[in-house]
């Protein structure tokens, strides 16, 4: 007596295979799923790998860049200087040239300010007639030492660290200006950075 078709064993059914590879549809879809998951894992893993390897690339950020000889910055004056950002790609072009304001307080003391307003980042301009930095966007004003004079900014201009070597002025330009690097506003004293 033969068993009815409804009571056949699960492994007895015929499985269709492709004639060229001998692969079942289930195996083919499983391999396509693995391939797709591999692409997704690579796309999600790339930022994580860049984050983990970031400290190895940080050497460019810690570099000191020359703004030029000390003769370019006369005593008692504020001048515009530019530097090339230390970590650039070929597509950056002119945007990698960053301007900054250099104030020569005396022959041995300088202040180097980021050009950006502490309010919303608009470029400030130096007006020697009034000894003020003025922001054209919202009317922010800063004294010549970078401290806040008036307007919406809540703090002074951001400062870069500097050093003098062999008659040249160098700044640590890889550090992005943050609120912790604002010009001192207490007591009218300059903060050495």
C-alpha positions in Angstrom: 0.0 0.0 0.0 1.4 3.3 -1.0 1.2 6.4 1.1 -1.0 9.2 0.0 0.7 12.3 -1.5 -0.5 14.5 1.5 1.4 12.3 3.9 4.7 12.4 2.1 7.9 13.2 4.0 9.2 16.8 4.0 12.5 16.0 2.4 10.9 14.1 -0.5 9.7 17.2 -2.5 11.6 18.2 -5.6 13.7 21.3 -5.3 14.3 23.3 -8.4 17.9 24.1 -9.3 19.4 26.2 -12.0 20.9 24.1 -14.7 24.2 26.1 -14.9 25.3 26.2 -11.3 23.2 23.6 -9.6 22.3 26.2 -7.0 18.8 26.3 -5.4 16.8 29.5 -5.2 17.1 29.5 -1.4 20.9 29.4 -1.6 21.0 32.0 -4.3 18.8 34.4 -2.2 20.9 33.7 0.9 24.1 34.7 -1.0 22.4 37.8 -2.4 21.3 38.7 1.1 24.9 38.2 2.4 26.3 40.4 -0.4 23.7 43.2 0.4 24.5 43.0 4.1 28.2 43.2 3.3 27.6 46.5 1.4 25.5 47.9 4.2 28.2 46.9 6.8 30.9 48.6 4.7 28.9 51.8 4.3 28.1 52.0 8.0 31.6 50.9 9.1 33.6 53.4 7.0 32.8 56.4 9.3 33.6 54.3 12.4 37.0 53.3 11.0 37.7 56.9 10.1 36.9 57.9 13.7 39.1 55.2 15.1 42.0 56.1 12.8 41.5 59.9 13.3 44.2 60.3 16.0 46.7 58.9 13.5 45.8 61.7 11.0 45.8 64.4 13.7 49.5 65.3 13.2 48.5 67.9 10.6 46.1 69.6 13.0 48.8 70.0 15.6 51.2 71.9 13.3 52.5 75.4 13.8 52.1 77.6 10.7 54.0 80.7 9.8 52.1 84.0 9.3 55.3 85.7 8.1 58.2 87.7 9.5 57.7 90.1 12.4 58.4 93.1 10.2 55.0 92.5 8.5 53.3 93.4 11.8 54.3 96.8 13.0 54.1 97.6 16.8 50.7 99.0 17.8 48.9 98.0 14.6 46.5 95.3 13.6 47.0 93.6 10.2 45.2 91.0 8.2 47.2 87.8 7.6 46.3 84.5 5.9 47.5 80.9 6.4 46.8 77.7 4.6 44.7 75.3 6.7 47.0 72.4 7.6 44.7 69.5 6.5 43.4 70.2 3.0 42.3 68.2 0.0 42.8 69.2 -3.6 39.1 70.2 -3.8 39.4 72.8 -1.1 41.0 75.4 -3.4 40.9 79.0 -2.1 38.7 78.1 0.9 41.7 76.5 2.5 43.3 80.0 2.8 42.1 81.2 6.2 42.4 84.9 7.2 43.1 86.1 10.7 43.8 89.4 12.4 47.2 89.9 14.0 47.7 92.6 16.6 51.3 93.5 17.6 50.8 94.8 21.2 54.5 95.4 21.7 57.6 93.9 20.0 57.3 90.7 22.0 53.6 90.3 22.6 51.0 89.5 19.9 47.3 88.7 19.7 46.1 86.6 16.8 42.3 86.6 16.3 40.1 84.4 14.2 38.3 86.5 11.6 34.9 85.1 12.7 32.5 86.9 14.9 31.7 85.1 18.1 27.9 85.5 17.5 27.2 83.7 14.2 30.6 83.5 12.5 30.4 86.5 10.1 33.8 87.9 9.1 34.7 90.9 11.3 36.6 94.0 9.9 39.2 96.1 11.6 38.6 99.9 11.7 41.8 101.7 12.8 40.0 105.0 13.1 37.9 103.8 16.0 40.2 100.9 17.2 37.3 98.5 16.9 36.5 95.2 15.1 33.0 95.5 13.6 30.8 92.7 12.4 28.6 93.7 9.4 25.9 91.1 10.0 24.3 92.0 13.3 26.4 95.0 14.6 28.7 93.2 16.9 31.7 95.3 18.0 35.0 94.3 19.7 37.7 96.4 21.3 41.3 96.2 19.9 42.2 93.5 22.5 39.4 91.3 21.1 37.0 91.7 24.1 33.3 92.4 23.4 32.3 96.0 23.1 28.7 95.8 22.1 26.1 94.0 20.1 24.8 90.4 20.2 28.0 88.5 20.7 28.3 87.2 24.3 32.1 86.9 24.3 35.2 88.3 22.7 36.9 87.2 19.5 38.5 83.8 19.4 42.3 83.7 19.7 44.9 81.4 18.2 47.9 80.3 20.2 51.1 81.8 18.8 54.9 81.6 19.2 57.8 83.5 17.8 60.8 81.6 16.3 63.7 83.0 14.2 62.0 86.3 13.6 58.7 84.7 12.4 55.3 84.6 13.9 53.7 81.1 14.1 50.2 80.1 15.1 48.7 76.8 16.0 46.1 76.9 13.3 44.7 73.4 13.5 42.7 74.3 16.6 39.3 75.5 15.7 38.2 78.6 17.6 35.8 77.6 20.4 34.2 79.5 23.3 37.1 78.4 25.5 39.5 80.4 23.3 37.8 83.8 23.6 39.6 87.0 24.3 39.8 87.9 28.0 37.1 90.4 29.1 37.8 90.6 32.8 39.8 93.5 34.2 41.1 94.7 30.8 44.1 92.4 31.1 45.4 90.4 28.1 45.6 86.7 28.4 48.7 85.1 27.1 48.0 82.0 25.0 
